[in-house]
Amino acid sequence: MNRWDERYTGEAFLFGTTPNAFLVAQKERLPATGSALAVADGEGRNGVWLAEQGLHVLAVDASQVGLAKSRQLAAERGVSMQQELADLAQWDFGHERFDVIAAIFIQFADPALRERLFAGMQAALKPGGLLLLEGYRPEQLDYATGGPPEIENLYTEALLRDGFPTLEIEHLAVYDTEIHEGAGHHGMSALIDLVVRKPKG
């Protein structure tokens, strides 16, 4: 059993069943129809919410246990979405497949994997497509309310600006706030939000 299978084992949802607040706040930016990728979607709280918005969702995760709970949550909410069990270090993101990509707290990725994920997400967006990303900043290590202990996995404003050179920034915010996402993310947190769009031209 991998580390994430172990973390997701049990009836409780590690990060809750409520979608990420940043993601919900971007609802007006979402297209009325289209395809969405939920990267490392875990137990499904964000992918299910995207499906509730009328999008055709592909949720990708490395945990079989997480995906099983995601299917359960989708059934309870009356929506369906595709799922794929995959190691994101090897997974083929494809080319111009998605209108929306949600990457919420994917900071299991070290710098080498992060570079691969960022490049893959850029390639996978359709022209005009939207990437929604939230993560922790290095200051999160002082709060210790969630996220990885490795500072190199955390995001700075400069890192995110440099990470998506072909995309247009629509929103970039740095702030501290309390979040309550199950037992996994709970308390005052040092966050950074990014919304970028692939040019249509």
C-alpha positions in Angstrom: 0.0 0.0 0.0 1.4 3.4 -1.0 1.7 6.4 1.4 -1.5 8.0 0.0 -3.5 4.8 0.2 -2.5 4.7 3.9 -3.5 8.3 4.4 -6.9 7.9 2.7 -7.8 4.7 4.5 -10.8 5.0 6.8 -14.3 6.4 6.6 -13.3 10.1 7.2 -12.2 12.2 4.2 -8.7 13.4 5.0 -9.3 16.8 3.4 -13.0 16.9 3.8 -15.8 16.7 1.2 -16.2 20.4 0.7 -14.4 21.8 -2.4 -11.4 24.1 -2.0 -12.5 27.7 -1.3 -10.1 29.2 -3.8 -11.5 26.9 -6.5 -15.1 27.8 -5.6 -14.2 31.5 -5.7 -13.2 31.0 -9.4 -16.6 29.7 -10.4 -17.4 32.7 -12.6 -14.3 32.1 -14.7 -15.3 28.5 -15.6 -16.8 27.7 -19.0 -20.4 26.6 -19.0 -19.3 23.3 -20.7 -16.1 21.6 -21.5 -13.5 19.3 -20.2 -11.6 19.5 -16.9 -8.6 17.8 -15.4 -8.4 17.5 -11.6 -4.7 16.8 -10.9 -3.9 14.5 -7.9 -7.6 14.8 -6.9 -7.4 12.4 -4.0 -10.8 11.6 -2.5 -12.5 13.8 -5.0 -13.8 16.9 -3.3 -12.6 19.2 -6.1 -13.2 17.0 -9.1 -16.8 16.3 -7.9 -17.4 20.0 -7.5 -16.1 20.6 -11.1 -18.5 17.9 -12.3 -21.3 19.7 -10.5 -20.6 22.8 -12.6 -21.4 20.8 -15.7 -17.8 20.0 -16.8 -16.6 16.6 -18.1 -14.0 15.8 -15.5 -11.0 13.5 -15.5 -9.7 12.9 -12.0 -6.1 11.5 -11.9 -4.5 10.2 -8.7 -2.0 7.7 -7.5 -4.2 6.3 -4.7 -6.7 3.5 -5.4 -8.2 4.2 -2.0 -8.6 7.9 -2.8 -10.3 7.2 -6.1 -12.7 4.7 -4.5 -13.8 7.4 -2.0 -14.0 9.8 -4.9 -16.4 7.5 -6.7 -18.5 7.2 -3.5 -18.6 11.0 -3.2 -19.6 11.5 -6.8 -22.4 9.0 -6.4 -23.7 10.7 -3.3 -23.6 14.1 -5.2 -25.3 12.6 -8.3 -22.5 13.3 -10.7 -20.2 11.2 -12.7 -16.6 11.7 -13.8 -13.8 9.7 -15.3 -11.0 8.5 -13.1 -7.5 7.3 -13.8 -5.1 5.7 -11.4 -1.7 7.0 -12.4 1.8 8.0 -11.2 2.0 11.6 -12.3 5.8 11.3 -12.7 5.0 9.0 -15.7 1.5 10.1 -16.8 1.0 11.6 -20.2 -0.9 14.9 -19.9 -1.4 15.0 -23.6 -1.7 18.1 -25.9 -4.6 20.6 -25.8 -7.1 18.3 -24.1 -8.6 20.3 -21.3 -10.6 23.6 -21.0 -9.9 23.7 -17.2 -7.1 22.2 -15.1 -7.4 22.3 -11.3 -4.1 21.7 -9.4 -4.9 22.2 -5.7 -2.2 21.5 -3.1 -0.1 19.2 -5.4 3.0 19.9 -3.3 4.0 16.3 -2.9 6.1 17.2 -6.0 9.8 18.0 -5.5 11.3 20.5 -7.9 12.1 18.0 -10.7 8.6 16.5 -10.6 7.1 20.0 -10.3 8.8 21.1 -13.4 7.3 18.1 -15.2 3.8 18.7 -13.9 3.9 22.4 -14.7 5.1 21.7 -18.3 2.5 18.9 -18.7 -0.4 21.1 -17.5 0.7 23.9 -19.9 0.7 21.5 -22.8 -2.6 19.9 -21.9 -4.6 23.2 -21.8 -6.6 24.0 -24.9 -6.1 27.5 -26.3 -8.2 29.8 -24.1 -8.1 27.2 -21.3 -7.8 28.0 -17.6 -5.4 26.7 -15.0 -6.4 27.1 -11.3 -3.6 26.4 -8.8 -3.3 26.9 -5.1 -0.5 25.9 -2.8 1.4 26.8 0.3 4.3 29.3 0.6 7.5 28.7 2.6 6.0 30.5 5.6 3.6 27.6 6.0 6.4 25.7 7.7 5.9 28.0 10.7 2.2 27.3 10.9 2.6 23.5 10.4 -1.2 23.2 9.7 -0.8 21.1 6.5 1.4 20.6 3.5 4.8 19.1 3.1 7.8 19.7 5.4 10.2 20.2 2.5 10.7 23.9 1.8 11.7 23.2 -1.8 8.2 21.9 -2.5 6.5 25.1 -1.5 5.7 28.0 -3.9 6.8 31.6 -4.1 5.3 34.3 -6.3 8.5 34.3 -8.4 8.4 30.5 -8.8 4.9 30.6 -10.1 5.5 33.5 -12.5 8.5 31.6 -13.9 6.7 28.3 -13.9 4.1 29.1 -16.6 5.9 31.3 -19.1 3.5 30.7 -22.0 0.3 31.5 -20.0 -1.3 34.8 -19.1 -1.8 35.6 -15.4 -5.3 36.6 -14.6 -5.0 36.4 -10.8 -2.0 35.9 -8.4 -2.6 36.4 -4.7 -0.4 35.9 -1.6 -2.1 35.8 1.8 -2.5 34.1 5.1 -5.9 32.8 6.2 -7.5 30.1 8.3 -8.6 27.0 6.3 -10.6 24.0 7.4 -10.3 21.2 5.0 -10.7 18.0 7.1 -7.9 16.9 9.4 -5.3 17.4 6.6 -5.5 21.2 6.3 -6.7 22.9 9.4 -5.8 26.3 10.8 -3.9 29.4 9.8 -2.2 28.9 6.5 0.3 30.7 4.2 -1.3 30.4 0.8 -0.7 31.5 -2.8 -3.3 31.4 -5.5 -2.7 31.5 -9.3 -5.1 31.7 -12.2 -3.5 31.6 -15.7 -5.0 31.2 -19.2 -3.5 29.9 -22.4 -3.6 32.5 -25.1 -6.0 31.7 -28.0 -3.7 32.9 -30.7 
